[in-house]
């Protein structure tokens, strides 16, 4: 009989979480463990034994640096690069399959020869594609959390986040509104400013290319200055959103959309330059993989995801956990 069957068959409770049913036993100390303790079956040891054996994540927001994060993630990558690369390959395959949803919806819309139905089906296909791809992305982060906590890379965990479809959709909708509304407002104010200053008054349908260009030059200049003036504040506001997906992937029971944003903002407090650096490093790793005969892109993406997951583990606040899936 397996460990998982043994704990449940005995009707025992978890040694660390008495209110939860035991689903297995620790391979080291023999105590009953629940799914939370075993990281959903990814670890054969309980949190206490993982901590004693050094199998917990070693960095926190006070001690982490990019060099330390790289060392930790590189060691894990060397151990699990094969399965992590396979997980990325499956993720890319699912993403490609999800892209077909848009093509199918567009094809059906074209077949019925109705503009309204075509638009509705196109939107539905786009939403379905983003939802499927996003949930598997959460699963990929969950695989990274497993290995960073000393477990093994389990490709099946890519599909462990499907129950978060509604929280994920609501959170992404909130993020979309937060990003879109300021941009729409700035665009509206910019158009009002252009109309008010008369910069567009001399341009019409019969205007020559030189006249159009002469009218566009000051507009582009204003837009450039505005971008330079706003790039700092926009970056400051957007960088915490980099942690939204890891926050959603971390807990088995996801927090509310507002709580996800709060935790992401709190984790990013005072760490925005570090987040930006890790983002650039992850992008550089994937670009380097492309130049390595393109084949290296897959393991490069796996390493980039490890860096993101490791950064989140270092920056997160353990006190925010509602149902911590990775205690210890």
C-alpha positions in Angstrom: 0.0 0.0 0.0 1.4 3.5 -0.9 2.1 6.2 1.6 -0.8 8.3 0.3 -3.3 5.5 0.6 -2.0 4.5 4.1 -2.7 7.8 5.8 -6.2 8.1 4.4 -7.1 4.5 5.0 -6.2 4.8 8.7 -8.4 7.8 9.0 -5.6 9.7 10.6 -5.1 13.4 10.9 -2.0 15.3 9.8 0.6 15.7 12.6 1.2 19.4 11.7 -2.3 20.3 10.7 -4.7 18.4 13.0 -7.8 19.6 11.1 -6.7 18.1 7.8 -6.9 14.4 6.8 -3.6 12.6 6.5 -2.9 11.4 2.9 0.6 9.9 3.5 3.5 9.6 5.9 6.9 11.3 5.9 9.6 9.2 4.4 12.1 10.4 7.1 10.3 10.6 10.4 7.1 8.6 9.7 4.6 11.3 10.8 1.3 11.5 9.1 1.2 14.3 6.4 -1.5 16.0 4.5 -1.4 17.3 0.9 -0.2 20.7 2.2 2.8 19.1 4.0 3.7 17.0 1.0 3.3 19.9 -1.4 0.5 18.1 -3.2 2.5 14.9 -3.3 5.6 16.5 -4.8 7.7 15.9 -1.6 8.1 12.7 0.3 9.2 14.6 3.5 7.2 16.7 5.9 8.1 20.4 6.3 10.1 19.8 9.5 12.3 17.2 7.8 12.7 19.4 4.8 13.8 22.2 7.0 16.3 20.0 8.9 17.7 18.7 5.6 18.0 22.2 4.2 15.4 21.5 1.5 13.5 24.8 2.0 14.1 27.9 0.0 17.2 29.6 1.6 16.6 33.3 0.6 14.3 36.0 2.0 13.8 39.7 1.2 16.5 40.7 3.7 19.2 38.4 2.4 18.5 37.9 -1.3 20.6 39.4 -4.1 20.6 38.5 -7.8 23.8 36.6 -7.5 22.4 34.5 -4.6 19.2 33.9 -6.5 21.1 32.8 -9.6 23.2 30.4 -7.6 20.2 28.8 -6.0 18.2 28.6 -9.2 21.2 27.4 -11.3 21.8 24.5 -8.9 18.1 23.5 -9.0 18.2 23.8 -12.8 21.2 21.6 -13.2 19.4 18.9 -11.1 16.0 19.1 -12.9 16.7 20.7 -16.2 15.3 17.8 -18.2 11.9 17.6 -16.6 11.7 21.4 -16.4 12.4 21.6 -20.1 9.7 19.0 -20.7 7.3 21.0 -18.7 8.0 24.1 -20.8 7.6 22.1 -23.9 4.2 20.8 -22.8 3.3 24.4 -21.8 4.2 25.7 -25.3 2.2 22.9 -26.9 -0.9 23.7 -24.8 -0.4 27.4 -25.7 -0.3 26.6 -29.4 -3.4 24.4 -29.0 -5.1 27.3 -27.2 -4.3 29.6 -30.1 -6.3 27.3 -32.3 -9.4 28.3 -30.3 -9.2 31.7 -31.8 -8.7 30.3 -35.3 -11.7 28.0 -34.8 -13.9 30.8 -33.5 -12.8 33.1 -36.3 -13.5 30.4 -38.9 -17.0 29.8 -37.5 -17.7 33.5 -37.5 -16.6 33.8 -41.1 -18.8 30.8 -42.1 -22.0 32.3 -40.6 -21.4 35.5 -42.5 -22.6 37.6 -39.6 -20.4 40.4 -38.3 -21.9 40.5 -34.8 -21.6 36.7 -34.3 -18.0 36.8 -35.8 -17.0 39.5 -33.2 -18.6 37.6 -30.3 -17.0 34.3 -31.3 -13.7 36.1 -31.7 -13.8 37.6 -28.3 -14.9 34.2 -26.7 -12.0 32.5 -28.5 -9.6 35.1 -27.3 -10.8 34.8 -23.7 -10.7 31.0 -23.8 -7.2 31.1 -25.2 -5.9 33.5 -22.6 -7.6 31.6 -19.8 -6.1 28.2 -20.8 -2.7 29.6 -21.4 -2.7 31.5 -18.1 -3.8 28.6 -16.0 -1.1 26.4 -17.5 1.4 29.2 -16.9 0.3 29.1 -13.2 1.0 25.3 -13.3 4.5 25.9 -14.7 5.2 28.3 -11.8 3.9 25.6 -9.4 6.3 23.1 -10.8 9.1 25.6 -10.2 8.0 26.1 -6.6 8.1 22.4 -6.1 11.7 22.0 -7.2 12.9 25.2 -5.4 11.5 23.6 -2.2 13.5 20.5 -2.7 10.9 18.4 -4.5 10.9 16.8 -8.0 9.6 18.3 -11.2 6.2 16.7 -11.9 4.9 17.6 -15.4 1.4 16.7 -14.3 1.4 19.7 -11.9 1.1 21.9 -15.0 -2.6 21.1 -14.9 -3.0 21.5 -11.1 -4.4 25.1 -11.3 -7.5 24.5 -13.4 -9.7 25.0 -10.3 -8.5 28.7 -10.2 -10.2 29.6 -13.5 -12.6 32.1 -12.0 -10.2 33.8 -9.6 -7.6 34.0 -12.4 -10.1 35.5 -14.8 -11.3 38.1 -12.3 -7.7 39.0 -11.2 -6.6 39.4 -14.8 -9.7 41.5 -15.6 -8.8 43.8 -12.6 -5.2 44.1 -13.8 -6.4 44.9 -17.3 -8.6 47.7 -16.0 -5.8 49.1 -13.8 -3.5 49.2 -16.8 -6.0 50.3 -19.4 -7.9 53.0 -17.6 -4.9 55.3 -17.0 -3.7 54.8 -20.6 -7.1 55.6 -22.0 -7.4 58.7 -19.8 -3.9 59.9 -20.9 -4.8 59.3 -24.6 -8.1 61.2 -24.1 -6.3 64.1 -22.5 -3.7 64.1 -25.2 -6.4 64.3 -27.9 -8.1 67.2 -26.1 -4.8 69.0 -25.8 -4.1 68.6 -29.5 -7.5 69.8 -30.5 -7.3 72.7 -28.0 -3.9 73.9 -29.3 -5.1 73.6 -32.9 -2.2 71.3 -34.0 -4.6 69.2 -36.0 -6.7 72.0 -37.5 -4.6 72.3 -40.6 -4.8 68.6 -41.6 -7.6 67.3 -43.8 -8.4 64.6 -46.2 -6.9 66.5 -49.1 -3.7 67.5 -47.2 -0.4 66.6 -48.8 2.1 64.2 -47.2 4.3 67.2 -46.3 1.5 68.9 -44.5 0.5 65.8 -42.6 4.2 65.3 -41.6 4.6 68.9 -40.5 1.5 68.5 -38.3 2.7 65.2 -36.9 6.2 66.3 -35.9 5.1 68.5 -32.9 2.6 65.8 -31.9 5.2 63.1 -31.9 7.5 65.4 -30.0 4.8 66.0 -27.3 4.2 62.2 -27.1 7.9 61.5 -26.8 8.3 64.0 -23.9 5.2 62.7 -22.3 6.5 59.1 -22.5 9.8 60.1 -21.0 8.1 62.0 -18.2 5.7 59.1 -17.4 8.0 56.1 -18.0 9.2 56.2 -14.4 5.8 56.4 -12.7 4.3 53.8 -15.1 7.2 51.4 -14.4 6.8 52.0 -10.6 3.1 51.1 -10.8 3.4 48.2 -13.2 6.3 46.3 -11.7 4.3 44.8 -8.8 2.0 43.2 -11.4 5.0 41.0 -12.3 4.2 39.1 -9.1 0.5 38.6 -9.7 0.8 35.2 -11.4 3.2 33.7 -8.8 0.9 35.0 -6.0 -2.0 33.2 -7.6 0.0 30.0 -8.2 1.4 29.8 -4.7 -1.7 28.9 -2.6 -4.0 26.0 -3.3 -6.9 28.3 -2.4 -6.2 31.6 -4.2 -6.8 34.9 -2.4 -9.3 37.5 -3.8 -8.2 39.7 -6.7 -7.7 42.7 -4.4 -5.7 40.5 -2.0 -3.5 39.3 -4.8 -2.8 42.9 -5.8 -2.1 43.8 -2.2 0.3 41.0 -1.7 2.1 41.7 -5.0 2.4 45.4 -4.1 3.7 44.5 -0.6 6.2 42.0 -2.0 7.5 44.6 -4.5 7.9 47.3 -1.8 11.5 48.5 -2.0 12.4 45.8 -4.4 11.4 47.2 -7.8 14.9 47.5 -9.2 15.6 43.9 -8.2 12.3 42.8 -9.9 13.3 44.7 -13.0 16.8 43.1 -13.0 15.4 39.6 -12.7 13.0 40.3 -15.6 15.8 41.5 -17.8 18.0 38.5 -16.8 15.2 36.1 -17.6 14.6 37.7 -21.0 18.4 37.6 -21.7 18.5 33.9 -20.9 15.7 33.1 -23.3 17.3 35.3 -26.1 20.6 33.5 -25.5 18.7 30.2 -25.9 17.3 31.4 -29.3 20.8 32.1 -30.5 21.8 28.6 -29.4 20.3 27.1 -32.5 16.8 27.9 -31.1 16.7 24.6 -29.2 18.1 26.4 -26.1 15.0 28.5 -25.9 13.1 25.8 -24.1 15.6 25.2 -21.2 16.3 29.0 -21.2 12.6 29.6 -20.6 12.7 27.0 -17.8 15.5 28.8 -16.1 13.8 32.1 -16.6 10.7 30.7 -14.9 12.8 29.4 -12.0 14.3 32.9 -11.5 10.8 34.4 -11.3 9.5 31.8 -8.9 12.7 32.1 -6.8 12.4 35.8 -6.6 8.8 35.5 -5.5 9.7 33.1 -2.8 12.4 35.5 -1.6 10.1 38.5 -1.6 6.8 37.2 -0.4 5.6 37.7 3.1 4.9 34.4 4.9 2.4 36.3 7.1 0.1 36.8 4.1 -0.6 33.1 3.7 -4.2 32.0 4.0 -3.5 28.3 3.2 0.2 28.0 2.7 1.0 25.2 0.3 4.7 25.3 1.1 5.2 25.7 4.8 8.5 25.4 6.5 
